């Protein structure tokens, strides 16, 4: 009887944790389908351009939520988000600030290089970094 109860509780744990993992994967798949659809699509590219900095902030928030609080990893994320906010404020006033953009790009690169990140989070931030560099090179065409 004890052996059967042990097997049932182990099975229940696997079922519960397995379902949770599946829901997390569904969330990630939904995120991918809504934001990272074909980059060849003109509409999608315009949508990404309009929300680039908002998306970078959301991705940093996601990474920060799984980061150990109070450590160097969190400090790098918080600092990058602060620099991003300063940049967004300038862009809202139609002021393009190349040095400020460079600071945000460098901060994001430091997060990627120095933080303990899951491979998926590292890839997500690397994609954000690539898009920010593209923005820097072609910002006049992004309006």
C-alpha positions in Angstrom: 0.0 0.0 0.0 2.8 2.4 0.9 4.6 1.6 -2.4 1.4 2.4 -4.4 0.9 5.7 -2.5 4.5 6.7 -3.2 4.1 6.0 -6.9 0.8 7.9 -7.1 2.3 11.0 -5.4 5.4 10.9 -7.6 3.1 10.6 -10.7 1.0 13.5 -9.4 4.1 15.7 -8.9 5.3 14.9 -12.4 1.9 15.8 -13.9 1.7 19.1 -12.0 5.3 20.2 -12.8 5.1 18.9 -16.4 1.9 20.9 -17.0 3.6 24.0 -15.6 6.5 23.6 -17.9 4.2 23.1 -20.8 2.4 26.4 -20.0 5.7 28.2 -19.8 6.6 26.9 -23.2 3.2 27.9 -24.6 3.7 31.4 -23.2 7.1 31.6 -24.9 5.6 30.3 -28.2 2.9 32.9 -28.0 5.5 35.6 -27.4 7.5 34.4 -30.4 4.4 34.3 -32.7 3.2 37.7 -31.7 6.5 39.6 -31.8 9.0 37.6 -33.9 7.0 36.7 -37.0 8.6 36.9 -40.3 11.0 39.8 -40.5 10.3 40.1 -44.2 6.8 41.3 -43.6 6.6 45.1 -44.1 3.8 45.4 -41.5 5.6 43.4 -39.0 8.8 45.3 -39.5 6.9 48.6 -39.0 5.3 47.3 -35.9 8.6 46.2 -34.5 10.2 49.6 -35.2 7.3 51.4 -33.5 7.7 49.4 -30.4 11.4 48.6 -30.3 12.3 50.2 -27.0 9.1 49.1 -25.3 10.0 45.5 -26.4 13.5 45.8 -25.1 12.2 47.0 -21.8 9.7 44.1 -21.5 12.5 41.6 -22.3 14.7 43.2 -19.6 11.8 43.0 -17.2 11.4 39.3 -18.0 15.1 38.6 -17.5 15.1 40.7 -14.3 12.2 38.7 -12.8 14.3 35.5 -12.8 17.5 37.2 -11.6 18.8 37.0 -8.0 17.8 40.3 -6.4 20.5 42.7 -5.2 23.4 41.2 -7.1 25.5 42.4 -10.0 23.2 40.8 -12.5 20.3 42.8 -11.3 22.4 46.0 -11.1 23.4 45.7 -14.8 19.7 45.2 -15.8 18.4 48.1 -13.7 21.1 50.4 -15.0 20.4 49.5 -18.6 16.7 50.0 -18.1 17.4 53.5 -16.6 19.6 54.4 -19.6 16.8 53.1 -21.9 14.3 55.3 -20.1 16.5 58.3 -20.6 16.9 57.5 -24.3 13.1 57.0 -24.7 12.4 60.4 -23.1 14.8 62.1 -25.5 13.2 60.3 -28.5 9.7 61.3 -27.3 10.9 64.9 -27.7 12.2 64.0 -31.2 15.8 64.3 -30.1 18.1 61.6 -31.4 21.0 61.1 -29.0 23.7 58.8 -30.5 25.8 58.7 -27.4 22.8 57.8 -25.2 21.9 55.1 -27.7 25.4 53.8 -27.6 25.2 53.7 -23.8 22.0 51.6 -23.9 23.6 49.3 -26.5 26.7 48.9 -24.4 24.6 48.2 -21.3 22.6 45.6 -23.0 25.8 44.0 -24.3 27.1 43.9 -20.7 23.9 42.2 -19.5 24.3 39.6 -22.3 28.1 39.1 -21.6 28.1 39.2 -17.8 24.7 38.0 -16.5 23.9 34.4 -15.7 21.1 34.0 -18.3 19.2 31.0 -19.7 20.1 30.4 -23.3 16.6 31.5 -24.4 16.9 34.8 -22.6 20.4 35.4 -23.9 19.1 34.8 -27.5 16.1 37.1 -26.9 18.4 39.9 -25.6 20.9 39.3 -28.4 18.0 39.8 -30.9 17.0 43.0 -29.2 20.7 44.1 -29.3 20.8 43.4 -33.1 17.6 45.4 -33.7 19.0 48.3 -31.6 22.2 48.3 -33.7 20.1 48.3 -36.8 18.2 51.3 -35.5 21.4 53.1 -34.8 22.6 52.5 -38.4 19.3 53.4 -40.0 17.4 55.6 -37.5 16.6 58.2 -40.2 14.7 55.6 -42.2 12.7 54.3 -39.2 10.1 57.0 -39.1 
